[in-house]
């Protein structure tokens, strides 16, 4: 079915990434308030790309959730968006950074690997699966974009995402459809009232242990 194109996400919709970020910040506002994290944002009013709104939402939701859950001591998340040009390629570049504890160098090459966890006990306590950043990278690549990260212990972590303004069709990976369904189920749970309550309870419980 997937090889024939069934259940694959529509990738040529016009998506306003600025509005997507609005939705992400609205959906995470309770968690951000509970953790005492301020969001500093500098993005254009409108940032239109061709792509899939569910996948793009998942990119920014996972990055914000990652800071909320794992950036111990963070008091600020910064989101910056600019338009960049490289030859005839036009993209939007998004920087999502926090001022938390950062990640030690030995973990950095593995953070986008499936099921990789820096702190396994902490991930289990808040229900982490080790899939968030792997799913994020897959969604970025699905848009023919790039994602990189830098981190320094004691200073925080920065993710840089580039998404081309125009989507050009290329041969599809066999698990794109599966990943899209996985992201959809995950986001539907996070958006549900029960999911929001469970996620907040786990986050608060881990915070109190520190």
C-alpha positions in Angstrom: 0.0 0.0 0.0 2.7 2.5 0.9 4.7 1.6 -2.2 1.6 2.5 -4.2 1.3 5.9 -2.4 -1.5 5.0 0.0 -1.6 6.8 3.4 1.3 9.1 2.4 1.0 12.7 3.6 0.1 15.5 1.2 3.2 17.5 0.9 2.1 20.4 -1.3 -0.2 22.3 1.0 0.5 26.0 1.7 1.5 26.1 5.4 2.0 29.3 7.4 4.8 28.2 9.7 4.3 31.4 11.8 0.7 30.2 12.6 2.0 26.7 13.3 4.3 28.1 15.9 1.4 30.1 17.4 -0.5 26.8 17.8 2.5 25.0 19.3 3.0 27.8 21.9 -0.7 27.8 22.7 -0.8 24.1 23.1 2.2 24.1 25.4 1.4 27.2 27.4 0.4 25.3 30.5 3.6 23.3 30.6 5.7 26.4 29.9 4.0 28.3 32.7 4.4 25.4 35.2 8.1 25.2 34.5 8.5 29.0 34.6 9.9 29.2 31.0 9.5 32.4 29.1 9.3 32.3 25.3 11.2 34.9 23.3 10.1 34.9 19.7 11.2 36.8 16.7 9.6 35.6 13.5 7.9 37.3 10.5 4.1 37.7 10.7 3.7 35.2 7.8 6.1 32.4 6.7 4.5 30.3 3.9 6.1 27.1 2.8 4.8 24.1 0.7 4.5 21.1 2.9 2.4 19.1 5.3 0.9 21.0 8.3 0.9 18.0 10.6 4.5 17.2 10.0 5.6 20.9 10.4 3.6 21.1 13.6 5.4 18.0 14.9 8.8 19.5 14.2 8.2 22.6 16.4 6.1 20.8 19.0 8.8 18.2 19.5 11.5 20.8 19.8 9.6 22.9 22.4 8.6 19.7 24.3 12.2 18.7 24.3 13.2 21.9 26.0 10.4 21.7 28.5 11.1 18.1 29.4 14.9 17.9 29.3 16.5 21.4 29.5 16.9 21.3 33.3 17.0 24.8 34.8 15.9 26.5 31.6 14.1 29.8 32.1 13.9 30.9 28.4 13.2 29.4 25.0 14.1 31.6 22.0 12.4 31.0 18.6 13.8 33.0 15.6 12.8 32.7 12.0 14.5 34.3 9.0 14.5 33.9 5.2 17.8 32.8 3.7 19.0 32.4 0.1 21.6 30.0 -1.2 21.9 30.4 -5.0 18.4 29.8 -6.3 17.3 28.0 -3.2 15.1 30.0 -0.8 14.4 28.6 2.6 13.2 29.7 6.1 15.7 29.1 8.8 14.4 28.6 12.3 16.5 28.6 15.5 15.0 27.1 18.6 17.3 27.5 21.6 17.1 27.2 25.4 19.3 28.3 28.3 19.1 25.0 30.2 21.9 22.6 31.3 23.0 21.6 27.8 24.1 18.2 26.6 27.6 16.7 27.1 29.6 16.3 23.9 29.5 12.5 23.8 25.7 12.4 23.4 25.5 15.0 20.6 26.2 12.6 17.6 23.4 10.3 18.8 20.5 12.6 19.7 18.7 12.1 16.4 18.9 8.3 16.6 15.7 6.3 17.3 15.2 5.3 21.0 18.4 7.2 22.1 18.0 8.8 25.6 20.6 10.9 27.4 19.0 10.1 30.7 17.1 6.9 30.6 15.6 7.1 34.1 14.4 10.6 33.5 12.9 9.7 30.1 11.0 6.8 31.6 9.7 9.0 34.4 8.1 11.5 32.0 7.0 8.9 29.5 9.7 9.6 26.9 10.2 7.1 24.1 13.5 8.4 22.6 11.6 8.9 19.3 10.9 12.7 19.4 14.1 14.0 17.8 14.2 11.1 15.4 10.7 11.9 14.2 11.6 15.6 14.0 14.5 14.9 11.8 12.5 12.6 9.5 9.8 15.3 9.2 12.4 17.9 8.3 14.0 15.6 5.7 10.6 14.9 4.3 10.4 18.6 3.4 13.9 18.4 1.9 15.2 20.5 4.8 18.0 20.2 7.3 18.3 20.2 11.1 21.4 20.6 13.1 22.1 21.1 16.8 24.8 22.5 19.0 24.9 22.3 22.8 27.3 23.4 25.6 27.0 22.2 29.1 25.9 25.0 31.4 24.7 27.2 28.5 21.9 25.4 26.7 21.0 23.8 23.4 20.3 25.2 20.0 18.5 23.6 17.1 18.6 25.1 13.6 16.0 24.0 11.1 15.9 24.9 7.4 12.7 24.3 5.3 12.6 25.3 1.6 9.8 27.6 0.6 9.0 25.3 -2.3 8.5 21.5 -2.1 9.8 19.5 -5.0 8.6 15.9 -5.3 11.2 13.2 -4.9 11.0 9.4 -4.5 9.3 8.7 -1.1 10.8 6.6 1.7 8.9 3.5 2.4 8.2 4.5 6.0 7.0 8.0 5.4 3.4 7.0 5.6 4.0 5.1 8.9 5.9 8.1 10.4 3.1 10.4 9.4 0.5 8.2 11.1 2.8 7.9 14.2 3.1 11.7 14.4 -0.6 12.2 14.0 -1.4 9.7 16.8 1.2 11.3 19.1 0.0 14.9 18.5 -3.7 13.9 18.9 -2.8 12.4 22.3 -0.8 15.5 23.3 -3.7 17.8 22.2 -6.3 15.8 24.1 -7.3 17.0 27.6 -6.2 13.6 29.1 -2.9 13.8 27.4 -2.2 17.4 28.5 -3.0 16.4 32.1 -0.9 13.3 32.1 2.1 15.1 30.5 1.9 17.9 33.0 1.7 15.6 36.0 4.7 13.6 34.8 6.7 16.8 34.1 5.9 18.3 37.5 6.7 15.0 39.3 10.2 14.9 37.7 10.8 18.6 38.5 10.0 18.0 42.2 12.4 15.1 42.3 15.2 17.4 41.3 
